[in-house]
Amino acid sequence: LLERDLCDFIILGKPEQVHALAKGRAADVSKATIIDPRTARDLDEMVALLTSLRKSKGMTEAKARELLCGDYTWYGTLMMHQNKADGMVSGACHTTADTMRPAMQIIKTAPGIGLVSSAFFMLLPDR
């Protein structure tokens, strides 16, 4: 995707870890934007937004900050909610439930739609 310039690619994580993982896999991430949600410029804005969106369910600023800094799927979901990202790939390190929960609580389904689905893509070294 990066080599072909098919999209703007954002990787959420600690930059030093992202670069180390990429180097170990001979992957070039130089064209990607790497954002560490824990130190992101818009973290306070994201905390306020998540607190506001989930206030009726008891969301506090402290809990919102904990979610956004501890589970990057929440940060990524809020990026999509704010049209800062068009989509998200998740699941290699998260269960389906942990991947879908933020989306269902923040983005939700379209009116009248009660069923969601997901797909798995697996890249295996010997296939």
C-alpha positions, 0 to 999 in steps of 0.5 A, a space after each residue: 500500500 505504501 510502495 504504491 501510494 494507494 493511501 495515506 497510512 497511519 500507524 498507531 503505536 510507539 514510534 521506536 517499536 514501530 520502526 523496530 518491528 518494520 526493520 525486523 520484517 524488512 518493511 519500509 514505513 518511511 511514508 507512513 505517519 506514526 502517531 503515539 496516542 499517549 503523546 498525540 497533540 490531540 489527546 486532550 481533544 480525543 479525551 473530551 470527545 470520548 467523554 462527551 460521546 459516552 457520558 450517558 454510560 458513565 464515561 469519565 475523563 480518567 477512563 477515557 484517557 485510560 482507554 485511549 492510551 491503553 487500547 489504540 483501537 479507541 483512538 483509531 475509532 475516534 479518528 474515523 469518527 472525526 473523519 481523520 481516517 477512512 478505515 482501520 485495520 485491527 485484530 492481530 493483537 486484539 480479539 474481535 470483540 475488542 476491535 468491534 467494541 469501540 466501533 459499536 459504541 462510537 460509530 454505531 450502526 446505521 439506523 435500522 441495522 442491527 447486525 454487523 460482520 467482520 472479515 479476517 485476512 491471514 498472511 501465512 509464510 508458507 502460503 
